[in-house]
Amino acid sequence: MMKQILSLCLLFIFSVGFSQDSEWQTYYEKSGFKETPRYKQTVEYCKKLADASPWIKYISFGVSPQGRELPLLIVDRNGNFTPLKVHRSGNAVLLIEAGIHPGEIDGKDAGLMFIRDIAIHKKYEDLLDHVTILFIPIFNVDGHERFSAYNRINQNGPKEMGWRTTAQNLNLNRDFLKADTPEMKAWLKMFNKWLPDFFVDIHATDGADFQYVMTYGLETFGNMDDGLTAWAELEYLKVMEEDMEKAGYPIFPYVAFRRWHDPKSGLRSMLSTPRLSQGYSAIQNRIGFLIENHMLKDYKTRVSATYEALIITCKFLNKEYEKLIMLNKIADEYSAGSEFRSKKFPIDFRASNDSIMVDFKGFEYEVERSNLSGGNWFKYSDKPVDFKLPYFNNQNPVVEVDLPEAYIIPPEWIDVIERLELHGIKYSQLDEPVVIPVKTYKFKNVSWRQLPYEGRHPVSFDYDEIIEEREFSAGSVVIDMNQRTARVIAHILEPKAPDSYLYWGFFDAIFEQKEYAESYVMESLARKMLAEDPELKKEFEQKKTNNPDFANNFWAILNWFYSKTPYWDQKKNVYPVGKIYDREVIKRLNG
C-alpha cells in the first residue's frame, strides 16, 4: 500500500512538473525546434510572461504602418521599468533586438526562451543582479507577417518565416541614421529615452559555406570611442570567444571574401556605417554586438548558439557593469569636449592592404565554370578543412573633417530638423535674424544613383570649402557640438560622411536650377561678355577643348555664360548648413 501511495505521489510530482514545463514551452520548442510563431502568438507569449512575473513588463514602443504594435519586454528583478528608475538603481541596460530582418528570426525564439528561463524557471536569475534587459522580439512587425516558406532561399529553416523589408519595402537595417520609416522613428525615441549600455542585434547571414554557426560584428576599427573599442575587443570579445568555444560554438568575425563566395581569395573586415545597427550604436558611444548566424546551419543549432551568446553576454555585463557604465560616461563626456573637436574627425574608412594570416574553419570546395550561366559555380563539400588565409583587418580613414563649435541650419529644412530630436540631439533656435561668418561647402560634379536605394537616389559629388557672411533667419537651428551626440551630428551634417543627409537626398533641392535665360537674350549678352573679358574667353575656349559634349551643346554653352552673370542663382550648389568655429559667436546667438 505504501509503495502504491509513493508511486502515485511521484506520478503526481512528475505530472505537475511536466504540465508546468508544457505550459511555458515556446511555440518553437513545441514544434520540435523547426517553426517560429506568428506575430499574434509571439505577443501573446510576451504578455503571458509579463502577467506571470513581477520581473517583466510588456509595452509597445510604437506602431507600424499596418497598425501593429512594436513589442518590447522590460526585464528587471526589482520591478524598475522606467529609464529613470533603472539608471538610479545602477544597473547596466542591455538591449537585445530580434527580427529587424524577420526572415532571420533566430533571436526571437532564443530570446523568448532566455527570458522565460530567467524569470519563470529562475534558472539564471542572478543574471539580473546588475543588468536590466530590454528585448524586442520582432522589430519589423509588418515584414514578419509576410510569412512564407519561400522567403529565404539560402536558409535552412525555420519552416516558415517573415520577409526582409517593411510593408513600405524599406530595410530597417539601412535606416538607423536617415530614419525614414515610422518603425525606426519609434525605435530612436525608445533608444534615446533608455540609452542602453550595450546592444545586441541578431541576424542570419548569406554568403559562402563554412563551419562556424555564428559570426559576429564589433566596431573595433576606429569609428567608436577608443576606451569602448579597447574594452569591447580586449575584454568582452575575449570572453565571448572563449566561452562560445567551450559551449561548442566557435565564432569568427563577420567578414567578406575578397572574391564573392571564395574563402581562399582572402578575408576582409567591414566597418559598419551608421545606417546599420552596430554602426549607429558606435557613434552613439554604445557598443553594439552583431550576431550573424550561418544560414545553412539548421534552425535549432542557430537558435541554441544565440541562446548561449545571450547568456555569456549577460553574465559578463553583470560582472563588468560598473566599468561599462563608467566607460560609456567617459565616452559621452569626451565627445562633448573641446579636445574631441580639436582633432580631425574621421568620417569614412576603407580597408587597407595590410593583412595577417588567420585560421578559418571552412569546407573543401571546387570552382567550376558554369555551362548554364557562364559564371563561377562554387561546389561546397561536407568535408571540413582549416584554411590559413590572409585577413585584411585594418581600416584606414579616407575622409577627415575639421569639426566646428556648432552647426547652424535654416528653419526651412524641416525634414532635417525634425530628425535631430529623434537622435537625442539638442539645439537652440534664433529669436531674430542674424548675419554671421560661416564655413560651408559648394558642390560640383554632382550625380545621382540611377536606381533607387532604400527609397532614395543617393548623390555623389565633390566640393570646395568656402567662407562667407550669411544671413540666417529667425527660427534657424543652432546645434552646439558641446554635447554627447557630437559624432551623430557630424555624421548627419558633414556631406562626405557615408550616411550624411546630403548623401541621402535631404538637400537635393539645392542642386536644381530654377531660373533660366532665354537663348535670344544670351546670344547677344555672351558676345558682349567675351569682348569685355579676355580671361573669360580663354576659359570658354579651354572648356570647349576639354569637353566635346559641351562644345556641341548650344544650350549648355549659353547656360554656362548665364552662370557667369550676376543674374545667376548664388545659392545653387551651396550647402545651406553653416559651420561656426568661434564660440563667442555661439554665445551671442544663444543670448
N, C-alpha and C positions, 0 to 999 in steps of 0.2 A: 504493500500500500504506500509505504514511504517512498519507494522508488517511483511509483506512478505519479505521486504528488511532485516529486523533484523533476521528473521528466516534463510534466505539464508546466511547471514554473520556468524551466529552461526554454520550452517551446514558446511560452508567452513572452519571455525576455527577447528571444530571437525575433519573434514576430513583430514586437514593438520596434525593435532596432531596425528591422528591415523596412517597416512601414514608414518610420521617420526618414530613413535614407531615401526611400522611394519618393516620399513627399518632396524632398529637396533636390532630387535629381534634376539636372537641367534637361532641356529638350535634346540637346546634343548627346548627353550621356544615354538617355532613353533610346535614342536612335541607333545605339551601338557605335557611337562616335563617327557617324557618317553624315549627319544632317545638322543644319543650323536653323534656329527658329525664325519665323517671320517677325516683322516689326511688332505687331499686336502681342504675340506671345512673349517677345523679349520684354516689352514694357510691363506686361502683367507679372512676369517673374521679378523684375526690378521692384515693382510696388509690393509684391509679396515679401521680398527681403526686407523692405523698409517697414512694413507692417509688423513683421516678426521680431525685429531687432531695434532696440533703442540706440544702437550704434550707427544706424543707417537712415538717411533721409533721401527721398526721391523728389527731385524738382525737374522742371523744364526750364532750359535757359534760352529758349527761343522757339520759333515756329517756322517750318519750311514753306516754300511757295505753294505746295499742295496741301498745306494745313496740318501737318503732323508736328507734334511736339518734339523738340530736341531733348532727349533724356539725359539726366545727369544724376549719378548716385554720389552722395557725400558720406564718407565713412570715417567716423571719429568715435573713439571709445568713451570719450567724456561728453558726448552729445553736443559738441560745439559744431554748429552747422552754418555759421556765418564767417566771412573772412576776418572780421574784427576779432571775434572770439578765438578763432584758431590761431591767428597771429599773436594774440595776447598770451595764449597758452604755451607758446614757444615751440609748437610742433612745426616740422617741415611739411610742406604741402606737395604731394605727388599727384600730378595729373596724368592719367592713363587714357589714351584715346584709341578707339577702335572704329572701324567702319567708315573712315573717310573715303576709302575705296571699298564699297560693300561687297565686291566680289572677293576681296582679300579679307575675309571676315574672321580669321583665326583669333584675333584679340577679343572679340565679343564673347566667344564661348570660353576662352581661357579666363577672362576677367570675371565673368559671372561665377564660375567655379571658385576662383580665387577669393572673391568677396564672401561667397557663401561659407567657404571653409574657415575664413577668419571670424565672421560674425555669428554664424549659425552653429557650426560644428566646433567653434573655438579651437580649431587646430593650430592656428598661428596667431592667436590673439595678441601675443607680445609684439607683433609687427605694427601694432597701433600704439605702442608706448610713446613714440615721439614723432609719429607720422600720421597725417590726415590724408586720406585718399579721395581724389575726385575721379570718377570713372564715367567716361562717355561710351556706352556700349555700341551705339550707332551714331555717327556724326552725319553722314549723308543719308538721311532717312528716306527721302524720295527715291534715290537711286537704289536703296536697299529693297524697295518694294517692286522694282523692275526685276522680278525674281524669275530665274530660269536655270535649267541645267546647262545652258549653252552660252553663258556669259563670260567664261574664262577658258578659251580653247587650249591654253598652255597648262592648265592647272589640274591637279589630281585631288578633287573634292573641295568642298562638300558636295552632296548630291545636287543641290540647287543653291544658288547664291544670287546676290544683287548685282547691279550694274555699276560701272566705274564712275560715271558722272551724275550730276544732279538732274532734276527734271528740266532745268534750263540748258542741259548739255554742257555744263561747265565743270571743270575738275577742281574740286575744293583744294587739293594739294598743289595748286598753282595760284591760289587766290589769297594767301595769307597777307601779303602786303597791299595789293591793289584793292582787295575787299569789295568785289563786285556783287557777290551773292548774299542774299539775306541770311543764309546759314553762317557765312563767315563773319558778317557784321555782328551776329549774335554771339559767336564764339569769341570774337575780340573783346566784346563787352565783358563776357564772363572771365576771360583770361586776365584782363587788366583790373577787374574787380578783385580777383583772388591772387594774382601774381604768384603762381605756383613756383616752388623752389626747384622742381625737377619735372621733366616732361618726357613721357614715353609715347611714341606713335607707332602703331602696329600695322604692318603690311605683309603682303606676299609678293615676291619678285618674279620677273621674267628673266630670260637670258639663257646662258649655257647650262649644261648639266654638270653637277659636282656633288661631292659627298656631304657638304655642310647642310644641316637642316636650317640653320639660321645664319644670316649675315647681318651686319649692323652698320649704321651710320652714326658718327660722332664728330662734331665740328672741332677738330684739333689742328686745323690748317692755317689759322691766322685770322679768322673772321669773328672770333669771340674774345672776350676779355682774357688776358694772359693767366690770371690766377685761376679762373674757372677752367681754362684749357688744360693747365697742368694737373689740376685735381681730377678732371674727367679722364685724362689719359693715364696718369701715373697711379691713381688710387682706385677710382671706380672701375675703370676698364680692366685693370689688373685682376681685381676680384671677380668681375663678371666672366672673364676668360677662364680663370682657374676653376670657378665653381660650375660653370656650364660644362667644362671638360669632365669634371667629376660626375656630373649628372648624366653624362653620356651624350651631350650635345655640343661638341666643339664648335666654336664660332669663328668667323673670319670677317674682315671689313667688307662692307658693301662696295664692290669695285666694278669698274667697266673693263672690258678687254680691249686692247689696242686695235684688234680686228674683231668685229662683232662675232660672237659665238665661239671664238677661237682662244682658249686659255693660253696656248703655247705662244701666242703673239705678245704676251706680257700683260700685266695688270696696271691700271692707273686709278688713283684716288679721285674722288669727286667732292669738291667743296659745294655746299648747298647754298643757293641764293635765297633771299627772303621770301620768294614765292612759295617755298617749300617749308614744311613744318619745322624741322630742326634748324634750318637756316634762319627762319623767323625768330625762333626762341633764342638763338645765338645773339642776334642784335638786340634782343630784349634783356640781355645779360642773364639768361637762364639756359641751363644745359638741357639739350634735347637728345634723347636716345632713340634712334630709328631702328625698329626691328623689321627686317626683310626676310621672311621665311621663304624657303625654296619651294617653288610652286609644284615641283614634281614629286615631292615627298607626300605621303598620304596625309589626310586631314588630321587624324588622331595624333600622328607624330608631330605635326606642326603646332597643334594646339598645346600638346604636352610640353614642347620646348618653350613656348610662350609663357605657359604657367610657371615653369622653372625660372625663367628670366624675371618675372614679376616678383617671385619670392626672393630671389637674390638681390634685386634692386631694393626692395622694401627692407630687407634685413640690413643692407649696407647703409641705407638712409637713416634707419633707426640708430645705428652706431655712430654715424658721422653727421647727424642732423645739425648740431651746433656749428660745426665747421662749414657746412654748406650754406647755412643761413648767413654766417659771417662773410663768406666769400661773395655771396650774392649782394650783400650790403656794400662791401668794398667796391665791387664792380659798378654798382649803381652810383656810388659817390665819385668814383674815378671818372665815369662817363660824363658826369655833370661838372667836372672841374676844369680849370684853365689849363692844366698840364695835358689833358686829353686833347684839347684844341690846339695846343702849341706844336703838335707834331702833324705831319701829313697823315691823312686818314686813308688807308687802302680800302677801296670800294669794289674792286674787281680783281680776280685772280685767274691765273692759268697754270696748268700742270707744267712743271719743269722737266728738263731732260735728264735729271739726276734720278738714279734708281738704286734699289737694294735688292738682294736676292732673298726670296722667301720660299717656304714650303707651302704648297697648295694642294689640298686633297681633292683631286678630280677623278674622272673616269677616262679610261682609254677611249680614243675616238679616231675616226678616219674622216678625211675630207675628200669628197668625190664631186667631180664636175657633173652637174645635173643635166641629163639629156631632155628634161622637161622645161626647166626654167632658164638653163644656161648659167645659173649661179652655183655657188659652192653649197654642197649638201653635207651637213655635219651629221655623221652617224656615230652616236654615243653607244658604247657597250655598257654592261653592268659590272665590268671589271675595275675595281678601284685602283688608283695609282697616285702616288705622291709626286707631283711635279716640282722642280726647282725653277722658279720663274722670276724674271725681273719685275719689280714693283715700283712704279713711278709714283711715289707717295709724297712728293713735295709740291706745294702750291706757292707760286710767286705773285706778288702784287703786280698788276699791269696798268692799273689806274689808281692814282693817289690824288687827293684833293686837299686844299687848304680849307679848314673849317672856319666859318665866321663866328662871331659872337652871337649873331642872330640872323634869321631869315625873315623877310617880310613879303607877304602875299597880298595883292589887291583883293578887295572883297568880292569881286565878280567871279572869282574862281571857286564857286560854291562846292562843286564836287570834291575838290581837293581839301578844302577847309573842313567840310563835314567829316571826312575820314580821319582828321587829326585826333579828335577826341576818342574815336574807336581804338586808336593805337596808344591811348594813355598820354598823348602829347598835350602839354599845357601851352596856352598862348594868351596874349592880350590883344585888344583892338584899339585902334586910334579913335579918339573922340573928335578930331578935326583934321583937315588935310595938312600934310607936311611936304616940304621939299628937302630931300637928303641925298648925300652921295652914296651910291651903292656899286658893288661889283656884280656883274652878271655875265650872261653868255649871249653871243649872237651866232646863230646856226647856219650851216652851209652843207651842201652835198646831202640834202635830206631825201630819204627814200623810205618806202613802206613795204612791209612784208606783203606779198601778193595775196596769199591765202590767209584766212582768219586763224588766229591762235587764241584760244580761250575767249572767243567772242570779240576780239580786238585785232587791229592790224599794227603790231609794234613797229616803231620807227627807228631807223638808224641815221646817223648824222655825224658831222664834225662840227667843231665850234671854235670861236675865238673868245677870249675873255675881254670884257670891256668894262670901263668905269664911267659912270655918268651921274649927273644930277637928275633925280627923277621925283616927280610929284606922286605921292600916294594919298588917295582919298580917305575920308573918314570911313571907319569900318575895316580898314586894312588890318591884317593879322600879323602881329609881331611874335615870332617864335624864338624865344631866348634859348640858346643852346645850353644854358646852365641848368640842365635837368637830366634825369636818369635815362631818358629816351633819346639821347643825342644821336646814338647810332641809327636808330629808326628814322629820325628826322633826316639825317644825311642820306640814307638810302632812298627815301621818298623824293627828296628835293634836288639832290645832285644828279644832273642829267645823265652822266656816264655810268651811274650805278646800274647794275644789271636788271633791276626791277623798279627803276625810277618811274615816277608818274609821267614824266615826259616820254619815256620809252613805251609805256602802256597806252599813250594816246590821250591823256587827260588834257594836254595843251595843244592838241592838233590844230585848233583854230588859228594859232599864231602863224602857221605856215601858209595860210590861204591869202591870195591876193584878192582884194575886194574892190579896188578901183582900177580902171583901165583907161588908156589914152587911145583915142581914135587914130587910125593909121594916117588919115589925111592931115591930122594935126602934127603927128610925129615926123612925117616925111620932111616937112619944112623945118621943124624945130631941130631935128637931128643934124641937118646940113649946117644950120647956124651954129650948133654946138661944136661940130668938127672944125668949122672955120675959126672959131674963137679959142679953141683949146687944143694945141698940138699934142699934148700928153694924152688927151682923150683919144685922139686919132691913132696914136701909136698903140694904145691899149685895145682899141677896136680891131685894128689890123692883126694884132697878135692873137686875139680871141678867135678871129676867123681862121687863122692859120692852124691853131691848136684844136679847133673844134669844127670839123666839116659839117656836122649836122646843124650847128648854129649858123654857119655861113650860108646854108641853103634854106634857111627858115626865115622868111621875111618878117613874120610876126615876132619871133624870138629876137630878131635884130632890133625892131622898133621898141619892143618892151624893154630891152636892155638899155636903150637910150632913155626911155621913160624912167628907169630906175636910177639914172644919173641926175635927174632933175629934182628940184625942191618939192615937187608935187608928189613924189614917191612916198608911200606909207613907211614912216620911220620906225614903226613898231613891228613891221613884218620880220619874222625870223628872230625876234629879240625875246629872250626869256622874260616873262613878267615877274618872276621871283627875283628879289634883290638880296644880296648878302651884305650884312653890316659888320664891319670889323672894329668900330670904335664903340667901346662900352659907354662912353659919355653920351653918345647919340641915343643908345638904348634907354639910358636913364631919363633922358629928356622926353623920349617917346612915351615912356611909362608914367610920366608926370610926377 
